[in-house]
Amino acid sequence: MATLTVSSKQTPFPYAAVAIASYTEKADLIFDETATGITLKLDGATITAEEEIVHALAKAHGLSDDSSKSAAFFALAKSLPAITAVPDIVAALDSLDDHLTYRTFLVGHEITAADWMLWGAMKGSSRVAGLLKNNNQPHLLRWFSHLESLDCVQTALTSLTTAKASKARSTKTAAGFALGLVNAEDGKVVTRFPPEPSGYLHIGHAKAAMLNQYFAKMYHGKLIIRFDDTNPSKERTEFEDTILEDLKLLDVHGDVVTHTSDHFQTLYDLAVKLIQAGKAYTDDTEQAQMRIERGEGTASAHRDDSVEANLQHFDAMTKGTTEGLRWCLRAKVSIDNPNKAMRDPVIYRCNVLPHHRTGDKWKVYPTYDFACPVVDSIEGVTHALRTNEYRDRNPQYQWMIDALSLRKVNIWDFSRLNFIYTLLSKRKLHWFVDQGLVRGWDDPRFPTVRGIRRRGMTVEALSQFMLAQGPSQAVVSLEWDSIWAMNKKIIDPIAPRHWAVVTEKLVPVTITGGPASPEVKSLPKHKKNADIGEKKTVYTSAILVEQEDALSFEDQEELTLMDWGNAIVRSKTTNAAGDITAIEMELHLEGDFRKTKKKITWLAQSTAAHPLTPVVLLDYDYLITKKKLEESDSVADFVTPVTEFREAALADANVADLRKGDIMQFERKGYFVFDGVVEGQLEFIKIPDGRAASLASKAAAPVAVPASQAKVEAAAPATTMYKVDPVYGDEVNADGGTTMYKVDNVYKA
């Protein structure tokens, strides 16, 4: 195996060589603080120049290294760090941003040596990297961030940070991804994602799942998907199936799938062991009274019962007798610990309902607080990633492990993901489903994985957003603008363009000088990305425009009909209500479109030979009218009265070729995702673009609205469980390069 040796103290640091070595896996990375430079030993040769090292590793891996295209980027990588004048740096960054506007990578459709060479030069220059973070070059920043977010690059950066400060990782929790996990060993890290099979995954779960997979891959370890199935009252096999489907939608794949119920016997035996050791006791104190006693730091009347009495009561619990159902099992931790989570928590309780996997074998079930640390230890988890809402229970977690003399597990906290106007509580989401205010768990108004995917969120945007959050532990309610803006950057270069006109008060327009009979042109679906394909556009002397546009036209005004040319408004017909009912225009193709103020979308009037397609454009508001509900708030008092907005429209016939889940743009209207055909009409859901106006609540100021008055137009009956096909199967290929297009010759229809 080849080796790449470098000192972590080297300046400038050879990021390009280190990154491509990790990406290609063609050379082991060795940090030697005594090294005076960088050295690659490959196939008996010794190479010491970074540019030559990058070329050599690219060649060994078979990466494209076309000198005619990449030479300029290699030259820029060499000169860019030496530029000192800020305007000159900005000019270079702007040029690269223009180049990457409709490209994923610098050369071709895959990562090449040129990408790594230029990325490394920018990474190594604090001046360049600092200017880039101003976000004035969004396409360049997207490219730069994508390369840096790759697992291989993060692994290399982690190794670099470790080499610079090896003691840091053993003394404190990581403050960033580059610091990695505490006490982590490459190849030995085991993480777990433990959802309860009682509902669908939401965006908060997505963060946890993605972080667990991220660290497992970073350390070449293993990810366990474990179903925390300890509550027969809520859990079902169907939910397990949908959770696995949701994880697949997120591109999260566990190395193994387990269940807490796999360990019920072991957990039971350990509970008995705690009783025998005097570290647990049974208690029949009523729940409300127990809450008061724990709050006041008062011992239960049963805290000092004998081991024999506790075993007798636990046996009654195990059998599910009438007497046993009165009792629970509590860990004997503390009476008055300042941390109330340590005040004798309940670790076992009765439930006589059949379990979806074990049937009626058990009548007692462990609580999450007991089962989680035990199963983590048993299954070999090295790092338990938990949201910091569990921070008070971390000492409790460690107490369970110590009390049972189990293998230690590292705990790593991160902040829970919260969004304004958004409910993540399964109970509250269930309420909306049960009330019929949404169509199901995949409703585009829901923050479930299925819901946000159905609304047009891409996995790439989700992943980038979650990683950008990093290991932050700040508890904040986030706006939705950042994640949707990130999504827009991903879909914009690849979304085909189509036209639609709203049918309400549609205005017919007669074109003087237009074609005598319909003519059809082949135009690109995306003017700056010819790889997206072509569409047919019909040109006639009878077209349609929207009422809103028509009202803005002035007499004798020259405007531009998009993808056609200029036209002059010669006359308008108005009805008594002030609506425009007809317009006559004169085609003026010699006119300069750069001098017109209005660029108008239009459609040829529908004919038997060239019919238009009826469509419905859907937009949504938040389900609640308050940014953040307090514990004392009733969700029923803050339901947004109307949250679905439907608009009938006509679209060009090309949309008939779309498949469910395809993302596209209706020009001048926004980005949409095709949601399928309902009653013969194609339905399109509008994708938020991250702008404040598109994300502002459409409801009035927060007011209490009785649930009985809340309505959702055309809402179907509520569905509590159903089989949902994977939301939007094939991902759109984003690797299209930017090329000029040529319009086909006009032919007669």
N, C-alpha and C positions, 0 to 999 in steps of 0.2 A: 504494500500500500504506500502511496506517495505521502509525503509530509510537508506541511507548510509551517515554518517556524518564524515567530515574530515576537517582539517585545511589546507588552501592553503600553509601555512608555514611549513608543516610537512616535515622532512628530514630523510631518503629518501622518496619522495612522492610516495604514493601507486597507481601508474598508472594502474596496472593490475586490481585492485578492481574497480577503477573509470571507466575504459574502459569497463569491463564486465557488470557493472551495467547499463551503457548507452546502450551497445549492446543488452542486454537481456530485457531492460526496466522493470526489476523486482524490482528496487529500485530507489526512488527519491534521487538525489544527493543534499546534503545540505552542504554548506561551513560555518563552525563555527570556527572563528579565536580563540575562547577560548578553543576549543577542544585540548586535549593533545595527542590524538591518533585517530585511525580510528575505527568506530563502525557501524556494520550492525544490524539493528533490523528487523528480518524476522520471521513471524509466531510465535511471542511471544518470540523468542530466541534473545539473544544479543551475537554477535560474534565480537571479536576484533583483531584476527590474520588474516593478509591479505590472506594467503594461504587457510585458512578455509573459508574466505568470498568468494573467487573465486570458491571453490568447491561448496559452498552452492548456489550461484547464478547460476552456471552451472547446478546444479541438478534441481533447480526450473524452469529453462528454457528448460530442456531436452537436453542440450548439451552433446555430448559424453565426458565421463570422465573415460576412460578405464585405471585403475591404472597400469596395466601391461605394457602399452605403454607410458603413460604420466608421470609416476613417475620419470623417468630419467630426463625429461624436467623440472619438478618441482624442482628436486634437483639441476639441473644446474642453474635454475633461482635464487635459494637461494645462490649458491656459486659464480656465475659469478661476481656480483658487488664487492665481497671481493678480487678478484684477482687483484694484483697490478702490476705484471710483464707484460710488454707489449707483449713479445713473448708468454706467456701463454694465454693471452687474444686472441691474433691473432690465436693461435692454436685452441682455442675453437670456434672462429668464422669460421675458415676454415672448421672445422668438421661439423658445422651447415650448411655451404654453400654446402658442399658435399651432406648432407642429403636432402637439398631442391632443388638440381639440377633438379630433375624431379618430384618434389612434389609441390603442391600448398600450403598445410598446413603441420604442423608437424605430425599430426596423422590423418589418414583417408582422406576423401575428403571434409570435412567441417571444419570450425573454431571450435576449442575445447578449453576447459579450459587451456590446455597446451600452446596453442598459446598466449592467453592473459597473462598468468603468465610469460612466457619468454619475450614477447614483453615489458611488464611493467618493468621487471628487466633491460632490455637493455635501455629503454627510461629513466629510473631513474639514469643511470650511465653515466655521461658526458664522462668518459674515453672510455667506450665501444661504446657509440653512436658516439664519435668522430672518433674512429678507423674504425667504420663501414662506415662512410661517405667518407673514402678514396676510396671506390668502388672497393676494392680488393676481395670482396665477393658479386658478383652481384646477385646471387640467394637469398642470405640472405637479401640483401638490398631490392630486389623486394618484398619479403615477408613482411619485416618490413614496407616498404613504403605503401604497400597495406592496411595493418591493420590501419596504421595511417591516411590514406586518407578516410576511411569510414566516412560517415556523422555523425554517432553516436559518433565516437572518436573525430572528429573535434568539435562537439557540446560540448563534455566534456572538451576539451582543451580550448575552448572559455570561458566556465564557470570558469575554473581555472584562466585564464588570467584576466577575469573580477574581480574575487575575489581578485587577487593580486593588481590590479590597476584599480579600478572602475572608476576613474576620467579620465583615458586616452581615453576611448571611446567617451566621450562627448566633448573632446577638439581637437581631430585631427582624420584624416582619418586613417583607419587601415593600418599598415605597413606590415601585414602578415595575413594569414587566421586565425591564432589563435586569432587575435584581433577582427575579425568580422567586422560588419557594424556599422557605427556611429548611435547612437540613436535607435538601434534596440531592439525591445521587442519580446520575444519568443511568437510565435503564432500570431503575428500581422504584420510580415514582408510580403510585397507584392512587387515582382520584375516583370519586363516585358522584353520580347524579341520582338522588333518591326521591323521585316524585311519588306522591300518594295517588293511587289509581282511583281518584274520586272526581275527576273532571278533566278538562282539556288544558293543555299547556298555554300559558300566556307569555307576554313579552318579558316579564320578570323571570320566568323559568328559562327563557331563551338565553338570558345573560348567564345564569348559573350553568346551564348545559354547555354553552360555548366556552366559558372560562375553564370548566373542568376538562373539556376535550383539548383546549389550547395547551394547558400545562402538561397533560398526559403526553401529548405529541412533542412538546418542547424538550421533555426529558426522556423521550423514547420509552415511555412507560405504558400504563394500561388504564383504560377508563371502564368503570363498572356502571352499568345502568341497573339500579336496584329499586324495585317497587316496594315502597314502605306500606305494606298491606296489613296494617294492624287494627283496622276499624271496619268490621263487617257491615256496619250500618250505612256506610257511604260508598264502599268500593265494589267495583265490578270488573269482570274480565274485559268487557267491551272498552272500558277506559284504558286498560293496558294496551289494547290494540291501537287505539287512537293516539295514545301518547307515543308509541313507537313510530307511528306514521308521521306525527308532528316532528319528532326528532329527525326523521329522514328528510322532511321538508327543510329542516335547518342544516342539513348536511352534517348531523351529529351521529356518529356511529360508535356504539360501545363495543368493547372487546368481548364482553360477556354480559348477559342479562340475568339478574338474580332477584330473589324476593326475601323480604324479612321473614316471611312465613316458612322459608326453607330452614330457618333456625329456631322455630318455635320451641322445640324440645330442649335445645341448648339454653335458650333464654329462660325457660321455666326452671330448668335444673339450677341455673345460676341464681335465680330469684330465691329458690329454696335455700341455697348456700348462704345468701345474705341473711335470711331469717335465722338460720342455724348459728351464724356468726354474731347475731345480735345487732345486725346492721340494717334490718328492715322489720316492720311490724304492720299488722293488719289494723284497720281503723273503720269504724262504722259511723263516724261523725258525719252529719248531714253536710252536703256540699256548701251551702251558704254559711253554716257555722264554721266549717273548716277554713273558708276564705277569711272570715273574721279573725280566727285564731292565728292563721299564718300572718295576717297583716299586723296583728298586735304582738306577735312573738310569743304566743301562749302555747304551751305543750298540750297535745291531745291527751285525753283521759286514758287512752290505750297505749301511750308511748312506751311505758315500762311494763307492758304485759309480758308474761313468760314466753320463752321460745315455744314451749309445748302449746300454749293457747294460740299463739300466732300460726303455728303449723296446722292446728285444728281448723282455725278459721280459713286459712288458705286452701285447705283441702275441700272445705265446703264451697269456696269460690270456684275451685277447679271443677267440682261436680255440678255447679250451677243450681244448687238448691235454693229454696226460698230464703233460708238463712244466709247462704253464701252471697246472694245478690245484694245484701245490705252492706257488704264489706268491700274495701279496696286494700291494696298493699302500698305502703309508703316507705321510702328509703329513710333511714334514721341518720340524717346528716346534721341538722342544726335546728334549734328552736328559734333563735333570735339573730341569726346572721344578718348583717346590714344588707346583704344581697338576698332579697326575698326568694330568689330562685333556689337558694340553698336551704330553705326552710321545709325540710321533710317532704320533698315532692312525691306525688303519686307515681308509682312505677308499674302497677298492674291494676286492671279493673275488669269487671264481668261484662259479658255480652253474649246472650244466648242465641243471637241470630246466626244462621249458617254462614260460614266463610266461603268466598267464591273459589278458593283453592283447596281448603282443608275440610270443607263441609262442616259437620257438627262435632268434629273431634274435640275441639277446644271450646271452653266456656269462659276462659280468662285470656286476656290479651295484654301484651306489654305496651306501655306508652312509648311515644317517640323518644322521650328523654332517657328512657332506659335502653330501648332497643338500638337506637342510633350508635352510641359509643361502643356497645358490645359487638354489634354486627360489623361496624367499621374495623374493629380490631381483629375479629375472627376472619374477615374476608381479605385482610392484608392491606387495607387502605393505609397509605402513608400520610396523606394530606387531605383533611376534611375541609372543603371550602364551604363556608356558611355566610349568609348575609349577617350584617352586624346587629340585626334585631335579636340575634341569638347570643350576643356578647355576654349578657348577664348570666346566661346558662353555660358558658364555657367552663367555669369552675365546677359546675354540676357534672358536665361531661367528663372532666378529668377525675372527679370523685368516683364515678361509677367504675372507671377503668382501674383506679388504684384500689378500690374496695374489693374488686374481683381479681386483682393481680394479673390483669391482661396487658398485652403489648401496647405501648404508647402510640398515640396518633397525634400528628401535628395539626393544629387548627389554624386556618387562614381566613380572616374576615374580609368581606368586601361589602360595599354599600348596596342596599336594595334599590332596584330601579323603580322610580315613581314618576308618573306623568300627570300633568294638570288635566282636569276634567276626565280623569280615567280611573276606573275601578279595577283593582286586581284581586279583590276578595272573591273566592269561589262562591261563597254564600250569596253575595250581592249579585254576581253574574248569574247565578242560578235563578235569582228572583226575576231578573229581566226575561230569562227564557220562560219561566213558569207563568209570568204575566202576559206573555205573548207580545212583548214590546220589541222583540227581535225575532228573527226567523230560526235561530238555532245558534250553536256554538261557533259556527263558521261565519256568522254575520259580519259584514265589513265594518260595522260600528264597534265590534268587540276587540279588545286588546289581545285576544287569543292568537296563537301562531297562525291558525287557519284564517282568522278574521283579517289580520294585517297582510297576510300573503294574498288573500282574495282581493284586498283593496289595492294591490299593486306593489307591495313591498318586496324587494328582491333579497335573496339570501346574502348576496354580497354586501348590500347596504347594511343589513342587520349585523353581519359579522364585523364589518369595519366600525360600525357604531359601538358595538360592545367592547371591542378591543381598544377603541379610542377612550372609553370610559376608564379603562385600566383598573387598577386595584383601589380606586378612590374609596374612602370610607365616609365621605361627607354625605349626609342624608338630605337630599334636596328633591323638590318636585320639578322635573325637567319639562321644558317646552317640547312640543313635537317638531318644531321647525328644523332642528339640526339633522334628525334622522331622515326626514322627508327630503331635505335639501341634498343630503348625501345620496339618497335614492335617485333623485333627479339627475345628478351628475353621471350616474351609472346608466340610466335608461336613455338619456337624451341622445347619445351618439348612435344608438341602435334602434330607436323607436321609429317605425315607418310613419310617414305623414299622410293623413287623409283629410277630407273636408266633410263638414256637416252643417246644415242650416236648420235653425229652429222653425218648426212648422207653424207656430202661432203667428197669425197675421203676416204670413209669408208674402213677399212682394214679387210679382212677375215683372221681368224686364225685357223689353224688346231692343235688340241691338241692330242699329243701322250700320251696314257695311260688314256685317258678320257673314258667316258661310251660308250659302243657300240651302244646304242640307247638312245634317250632322257629320262632323269630322272627328276622328279619334287620333290622339297622339299617345305615344308611349313615353312616359316621364318617369324619372327615378322616384322611388318612394321616400328617399332621403337625399336631398340635394348635395350633401357633403359626405355621403357614404354610399357609393354605388353598389356595394356588396349586398345591401338590403334588398335589392331587386327593383323591378319596374311595375308601374300601374298604368291603367288606361284612363285617359281624361277625355271627356266628350265636349266638343265645342259646337255650339249652335247659336242661332240668332235669338233664341228664347231661353233666358236663364232665370234663376231665382236668387234673390238676396234676402237677408233678414230685415225685419222691420226696424230694428235698432240702427242698423247701418243706413237704411233708406232715410230715416228721419234726420240723419246727420248730413245728408247730401244738400249742397246749395245749387241753385240754378246755374247752369253753365259751368259747373265745377268740373275740373279734370281730375280723375282718380285712376288708380291702377287696379285692374282686375288681375289678381295673382295668377301666375303661370300663363298669362295671355298677353296683356299689354294695357295701354291706357285707353280710356273712354271718357267722353264728355257727356254730362247729364244735360239733356236737351229739354225734358219736360217731366213733371210729376203730377199724378192724379191723387187727390186727397178726398177722404169721405168726411161726413159731418162730425165724426168723432176726432178728426185730426190725424187719422191713420193714413199712411201712404198705401194706395191700392194698386198703382201701376207706375212704371217709369219707362221713359224712352232714353236710350243712350246712343251716341254715335262713336263707333270704334275709331281710335286715333293711335294706331300702332307706332307711328313715327314719334309719338310723344316720349318725353324723358321720365321714366318712373322715379328717378332720383329727385324730381322736383314736385312730386305729388305728396300730399299730406296723408292720404288715405290709401291703404292697400287692403282690398276687399276679397274675402272668399266668396265663392259663388258656385252654383251647380247648374248644369244644363237641365231644363225642364224635362220631367220624366216622359218617356215614350215607350211604346211596346218593344221597340228594338233596343232601347237604352233606358231601362227602368232604374229609378233610384231605390235605395234600400231604407225602409222605415226602421228607425232605431229609437231607443230610449236612453237618455243621458241621466245618470244617477249621481247625486252628490249627497253627502251626509254631514250631520252636525254631531256634536258630542252628546252622549246619552244623558249627562247630568249638567245642571246649570251652575254648579259651584266648583271652583278650581280644586278644592280639597275638602272632602267630607270629614268632619270630626267624628269621634267615636259616638258622641251623643246625637248626631244627625241621623235622621231616618231617610234612607235613600228614596223612599216613596215621595218625600216632600220636595225633592230636587230633580225630578224627572223632566227633561226637556220635552215640551209639548209635541213638537214635530221634529223628527230627526232624519227623515228621508225626503229628498226632493227629486221629483221626476220631471223630465222635460222631453217632450216628443220632438223628434227631428228627422230629417232626411239626410242620408249619407251617400257618398259615391259608391257605386256598385262593387268597388274593389274590396270593401269590408266583408263581403260575403265569403271571402277566402280565409278569413281569420279563424283560428282555433281558440277554444275556451282557454283563457289565461294569457293570451297574447297581449302584449303591451304596445300601444301605439299613441299617436298624437293626432287629435283633431286640431288643425292649425287655427290659431287665435282663440282656442277654447281650453287647451291644456292637454295633459296626458291622461289616457284612459286605459283600463284593462277590460278586455272583452269577457263578460261574465256568462255568456250563453244566450240561448234563444228562449223567450217566454211568450207564449201565445202568438207565435209567428213574428215577433219583433226581437231584434238583436239588442241586448242590454249591455251598456258600457258604464263602468264605475269610474268616476273621476279620481285620479291619483293626486293627493296633495303634493305641491311642489316646494314646500318649505317656506313660502312667502307668508308674512304675517296675515295678509288679507284672506288667504285661502284657508288659514287655520284658526281664524278668530271664531269664537262661538257665535252662531247665527241667532241664538236665543237672546232674550232681553236680560237685564241684570238678574243675578240669582234671586229667585223668589220661590216660595214654597208652592209647589203645584201638586194638588191631589192626584194620586196615581190613577184614579178613575177618569181623569180628564186627559191623561196622556194618550197619545195615539201615534201610530206609525202607519203611514199611508200604505195600503196594499200589503200589510203584513200578513204572512201566512200563519196558520195555527202553530203554537209553540211545539217544539219537538224536544223531548228530554234526552233521547238517545236515538241515534241513527247511524247508518254506515255512510261515511263521507269519503268519496274518492280522493286520492292525493290532489291537493290544490295546485293546478297548473303544472303539468308534468315537465315537458322539455324546457330547459332554460334557453333563452335567446342567445345566440352566439354573438359575443361582443367584440370579436377580433377583426372587425372590418376596418380596412385602411381607408384613407381619404383619397378619392380620385375624382377627376372631372367627369361629367356625364355629357352625353350627346342625345338630343331628342331625335327619335325616329322620324322619318318623313311622314307627313300627314297622309292618311289614306282615307278613301271614302268609305263610309259605313255601309 
